[in-house]
């Protein structure tokens, strides 16, 4: 199965990627920084247009594990919209590209 894992470079994402790969799945990792292996795509879900650019390169995906999250250094000084930006696609066209529903 081909699985897209957002937040693949994070604490939880790294472990999910390892488990999926050890089970024989084809994993596409999405992370803010380039990943340690082929198949990883650098993408900041909070940046306008990044998701659309990344979606053009990952090909057919069967399952999405959305593990990306905004983790502020100091929660008292970060705005809630920074957190929510990673929980949704930024534009209607990006939402359509990220959707796992069949048409």
Secondary structure by P-SEA (a helix, b strand, c coil): cbbbbcccccaaaaaaaaaaaaaccbbbbbcccccccccbbbbcccccaaaaaaaacccccccccccccccccccccccccccccccccccaaaaaaaccccc
